Amino acid sequence: MTRFNVWSRRWIAVGTGGALLAAGALGLGPAALGQDQSADTTKDLIFARKVLMDSISDNMDELEAIAGAAKVDLDHGRSHADIVSVMLMAFPHLFAPNSNQWKPNVELDAGTDTFAAPEIWTQYADFYKRSADASKLAYDVSRAQKAEDFKGSVAKLRIACDSCHGLYLKPQTP
């Protein structure tokens, strides 16, 4: 078999596979378009950011435990910091304008109601910058080569988190 025939058969196989894939996707398209687009996604968005914030918090707890240990496990700490950095990059994008639903003096559902202060939306540029700065701090933690640098960077990251919470998180009252 000549080299041309081998390549021709490969291209035919790729083309046929691609055509089948496209046909399958086109066949599913109308089903996806027919789904109810009016479903309330705002509560889902609020829940998603709560889940993400909880994951960031869990990783911060790990970072602080590692920083406070007698022997700092840099590899373990750097992996948690890298995760926090990525999550903080995504976090501000979960604050769509329609998710500004803070209501004072009402009983809130901790799972689906927001505790985000309305100032997030009126001062979104600041909120976004704080999240980006904290992401950069977490990235710096993930690159620390010495235990002392790691500890200092974790402390700076905690301050960044707490200052943002102080401005943009409404307290949960029982």
C-alpha positions in Angstrom: 0.0 0.0 0.0 1.4 3.4 -0.9 1.9 6.2 1.5 -0.9 8.1 -0.3 -3.4 5.3 0.3 -2.6 5.2 4.0 -3.1 8.9 4.4 -6.2 8.9 2.3 -7.7 6.1 4.4 -6.9 8.0 7.6 -8.5 11.2 6.3 -11.6 9.2 5.2 -11.8 7.6 8.6 -11.4 11.0 10.3 -13.9 12.6 8.0 -16.5 9.9 8.5 -16.0 10.0 12.3 -16.4 13.8 12.2 -19.5 13.6 10.1 -21.1 11.1 12.4 -20.2 13.2 15.4 -21.6 16.3 13.7 -24.8 14.5 12.8 -25.2 13.3 16.3 -24.7 16.8 17.7 -27.2 18.2 15.2 -29.6 15.5 16.2 -29.3 16.5 19.9 -29.5 20.2 19.2 -33.3 20.5 19.0 -33.7 18.6 22.2 -31.4 21.0 24.0 -33.1 24.0 22.5 -36.4 22.7 23.6 -35.5 22.6 27.2 -37.1 25.1 29.6 -34.8 28.1 29.7 -37.0 29.9 32.2 -35.9 27.7 35.1 -34.7 29.8 38.1 -31.0 29.7 37.8 -30.3 32.6 40.2 -30.7 30.3 43.2 -28.4 27.8 41.5 -25.8 30.6 40.9 -26.0 31.6 44.5 -25.6 28.0 45.6 -22.6 27.5 43.2 -20.8 30.5 44.7 -21.5 29.2 48.2 -20.0 25.8 47.3 -17.0 27.5 45.7 -16.5 29.8 48.7 -16.8 26.7 51.0 -14.1 25.0 49.0 -11.8 28.0 49.1 -12.4 28.1 52.9 -11.5 24.4 53.3 -8.3 24.9 51.3 -7.4 28.0 53.4 -7.9 26.0 56.5 -5.4 23.4 55.1 -3.0 26.2 54.2 -3.1 27.7 57.6 -2.6 24.3 59.3 0.4 23.6 57.0 1.8 27.0 57.8 1.4 26.4 61.5 3.0 23.0 61.5 6.4 22.4 63.0 7.6 21.2 59.7 6.0 22.9 56.7 5.1 20.5 53.8 5.7 22.9 50.9 4.5 20.5 48.2 1.2 19.9 50.0 0.8 23.5 50.8 1.6 24.6 47.2 -1.0 22.3 45.8 -3.7 23.8 48.1 -2.6 27.3 47.2 -2.7 26.6 43.5 -6.3 25.4 43.9 -7.3 28.5 45.8 -5.7 30.7 43.2 -7.7 29.2 40.4 -11.0 29.3 42.4 -10.5 32.9 43.2 -10.0 33.7 39.5 -13.5 32.2 38.8 -15.2 33.5 42.0 -16.2 37.0 40.9 -17.8 35.7 37.8 -20.5 34.0 39.9 -22.0 37.4 40.8 -24.4 38.1 38.0 -26.4 41.3 38.5 -29.7 39.3 39.0 -28.1 37.5 41.9 -28.1 40.7 44.0 -30.8 39.5 46.2 -29.8 40.5 49.8 -32.8 41.2 51.9 -32.3 42.6 55.4 -34.5 41.6 58.4 -35.8 38.4 56.8 -35.1 34.8 57.6 -32.6 33.5 55.0 -32.0 30.0 53.8 -28.3 29.4 54.3 -28.1 27.2 51.3 -29.9 29.2 48.6 -30.2 32.8 49.8 -27.3 35.2 49.4 -25.3 36.8 52.2 -23.4 38.9 49.7 -23.7 42.6 50.4 -25.3 44.7 47.7 -22.1 46.7 47.6 -20.5 43.9 45.6 -22.6 45.0 42.6 -22.3 48.8 43.2 -18.6 48.5 43.8 -18.0 45.5 41.5 -14.6 46.8 40.1 -13.2 46.9 43.7 -14.6 43.4 44.4 -13.2 42.0 41.2 -9.8 43.6 41.9 -9.7 42.2 45.5 -10.5 38.7 44.2 -7.8 39.0 41.5 -5.3 40.3 44.0 -6.1 37.4 46.4 -5.7 35.0 43.5 -2.3 36.4 42.8 -1.4 36.1 46.5 -2.5 32.4 46.5 -0.4 31.9 43.3 2.6 33.4 45.1 2.0 30.9 48.0 1.9 28.1 45.4 5.4 29.2 44.3 7.0 29.6 47.7 10.4 27.8 47.9 11.0 28.4 51.6 8.9 27.7 54.7 9.2 31.3 55.9 8.0 32.7 52.5 5.2 30.2 52.5 4.0 31.3 56.0 4.3 35.0 55.3 2.3 34.6 52.0 -0.4 32.5 53.7 -0.8 35.3 56.3 -1.1 37.9 53.6 -3.7 35.8 51.8 -5.7 35.4 55.1 -5.7 39.2 55.5 -6.9 39.7 51.9 -9.8 37.2 52.4 -10.8 38.7 55.7 -10.8 42.3 54.4 -13.0 41.3 51.5 -15.4 39.5 53.8 -15.5 42.6 56.0 -16.6 44.7 53.1 -18.8 42.4 51.0 -20.3 39.7 53.3 -23.4 40.3 55.4 -23.3 38.5 58.7 -25.5 35.4 59.1 -27.9 36.1 62.0 -29.8 33.2 63.5 
